[in-house]
């Protein structure tokens, strides 16, 4: 006895729709795995691809930052200077930091801080350290896209760095 395919009343199968579903299941799994691996490796926030460290040519200033960040998610900029023959350190951060980021906590607190145009100045007076001097600054992105910034201390060479902020 030949067995006929049972059809439910009111349901019409679309061969094109079934083929699309099968293809989407195969490709969708690969896309989902790619997104998960990218996220775990830091493409969208903290991780291997996102974490970066740069140093200026004179090896007197270094910065540790995240290349990729999420909108409205706070992250840390950590910059440190080697022992410089100066009584005060004036860190100047230039670029889109004033327009695309909102500064948060800064540790240690600067003696004074002000912005002029696109440059943010952090001034530390009477610095009496024998080793490195580090500053931790937390910032929250308020705009999306790529931002290019630079940082320098006193009259030392600057470090240019970029960040990309996802929605």
PLY file of the C-alpha trace (Angstrom):
ply
format ascii 1.0
element vertex 167
property float x
property float y
property float z
element edge 166
property int vertex1
property int vertex2
end_header
0.00 0.00 0.00
1.53 3.27 -1.04
1.71 5.69 1.75
0.62 9.16 0.77
2.04 12.22 2.40
-0.40 13.49 4.94
-1.26 17.12 4.57
-2.74 19.21 7.29
-5.71 21.29 6.32
-4.96 25.01 5.88
-1.17 24.55 5.60
0.62 24.93 2.31
4.32 24.19 2.27
6.61 26.39 0.27
9.59 24.59 -1.19
11.47 27.91 -1.40
10.73 28.67 2.26
11.92 25.24 3.38
15.16 25.60 1.40
15.75 29.04 2.92
15.23 27.66 6.42
17.68 24.79 5.83
20.32 27.17 4.44
19.80 29.62 7.31
20.31 26.85 9.86
23.64 25.87 8.27
24.98 29.41 7.78
23.39 30.80 10.93
25.30 28.42 13.16
28.60 29.52 11.62
27.71 33.22 11.98
26.65 32.71 15.59
29.90 30.88 16.38
31.91 33.67 14.70
30.14 36.31 16.82
30.74 34.33 20.03
34.43 33.77 19.25
34.86 37.46 18.33
33.24 38.55 21.59
35.34 36.18 23.68
38.54 37.34 21.99
37.73 40.99 22.70
36.66 42.37 19.37
33.70 44.14 21.00
35.21 45.03 24.39
37.90 43.84 26.82
39.99 40.99 25.50
42.93 39.90 23.39
42.21 42.06 20.32
40.94 45.04 22.29
43.62 45.48 24.94
46.47 47.67 23.72
49.58 49.30 25.11
51.75 51.96 23.48
54.91 53.81 24.42
56.37 57.03 23.05
59.68 57.15 21.16
61.67 58.39 24.18
60.26 55.56 26.37
59.15 58.12 28.94
55.38 57.68 28.62
53.22 54.58 28.20
49.45 54.12 27.88
47.30 51.05 28.36
43.78 51.25 26.87
41.02 49.34 25.10
40.79 49.72 21.30
37.13 48.68 21.23
34.37 49.76 23.58
30.62 49.93 23.92
28.59 53.10 24.03
27.81 54.19 27.62
30.10 51.48 29.09
32.90 52.83 31.29
36.47 51.69 30.69
39.92 52.58 31.95
42.80 54.55 30.43
46.01 53.96 32.35
49.02 56.08 31.53
52.34 56.15 33.32
55.56 58.06 33.01
59.07 57.09 33.92
60.87 59.18 36.49
61.32 62.54 34.77
63.53 65.34 36.09
60.57 67.64 36.78
58.72 68.82 39.86
55.35 68.67 38.15
53.77 66.55 35.45
51.35 68.08 32.96
49.49 65.40 31.03
47.70 66.71 27.96
45.18 64.53 26.15
44.22 65.86 22.73
41.58 64.67 20.27
37.99 63.52 20.50
38.27 62.67 24.21
36.47 65.92 25.15
33.65 65.42 22.64
33.10 61.64 22.50
33.91 60.65 26.10
32.79 61.74 29.52
35.60 61.61 32.08
34.89 59.86 35.36
37.10 59.00 38.32
40.79 59.88 38.10
43.29 58.32 40.46
45.34 59.94 41.86
43.37 63.17 41.75
45.19 65.91 39.83
46.04 69.15 41.60
44.24 70.95 38.80
42.43 69.98 35.63
41.03 72.02 32.75
40.22 71.75 29.07
41.08 74.12 26.29
39.57 73.37 22.90
40.05 69.67 22.23
42.78 69.26 24.86
42.30 68.07 28.43
45.07 68.96 30.90
45.80 67.07 34.12
48.35 68.85 36.31
50.22 67.14 39.14
52.49 69.46 41.18
55.31 68.57 43.57
55.63 65.01 42.35
58.32 63.34 44.42
58.44 59.76 43.19
61.51 57.63 42.69
59.85 55.29 40.19
57.07 55.40 37.66
54.09 57.70 38.12
50.78 56.18 36.97
47.37 57.72 36.46
44.14 55.76 36.09
41.33 57.58 34.32
37.88 56.11 33.76
35.94 57.39 30.76
32.46 56.68 29.40
31.88 56.91 25.63
29.00 59.22 24.71
29.45 59.01 20.93
29.90 56.18 18.45
32.59 55.61 15.84
36.34 55.93 15.65
38.12 58.47 17.82
41.77 59.43 17.45
43.54 60.88 20.49
47.04 61.70 21.59
48.62 62.04 25.00
51.85 63.60 26.16
53.51 64.60 29.41
55.37 67.91 29.76
57.40 68.42 26.57
58.03 64.71 25.92
56.98 63.10 22.61
53.30 62.25 22.28
51.55 58.92 21.80
48.75 58.72 19.23
46.06 56.07 19.75
42.65 55.25 18.33
39.51 53.67 19.74
36.34 52.41 18.11
33.06 52.64 19.99
30.21 50.27 19.10
26.53 51.05 19.74
0 1
1 2
2 3
3 4
4 5
5 6
6 7
7 8
8 9
9 10
10 11
11 12
12 13
13 14
14 15
15 16
16 17
17 18
18 19
19 20
20 21
21 22
22 23
23 24
24 25
25 26
26 27
27 28
28 29
29 30
30 31
31 32
32 33
33 34
34 35
35 36
36 37
37 38
38 39
39 40
40 41
41 42
42 43
43 44
44 45
45 46
46 47
47 48
48 49
49 50
50 51
51 52
52 53
53 54
54 55
55 56
56 57
57 58
58 59
59 60
60 61
61 62
62 63
63 64
64 65
65 66
66 67
67 68
68 69
69 70
70 71
71 72
72 73
73 74
74 75
75 76
76 77
77 78
78 79
79 80
80 81
81 82
82 83
83 84
84 85
85 86
86 87
87 88
88 89
89 90
90 91
91 92
92 93
93 94
94 95
95 96
96 97
97 98
98 99
99 100
100 101
101 102
102 103
103 104
104 105
105 106
106 107
107 108
108 109
109 110
110 111
111 112
112 113
113 114
114 115
115 116
116 117
117 118
118 119
119 120
120 121
121 122
122 123
123 124
124 125
125 126
126 127
127 128
128 129
129 130
130 131
131 132
132 133
133 134
134 135
135 136
136 137
137 138
138 139
139 140
140 141
141 142
142 143
143 144
144 145
145 146
146 147
147 148
148 149
149 150
150 151
151 152
152 153
153 154
154 155
155 156
156 157
157 158
158 159
159 160
160 161
161 162
162 163
163 164
164 165
165 166
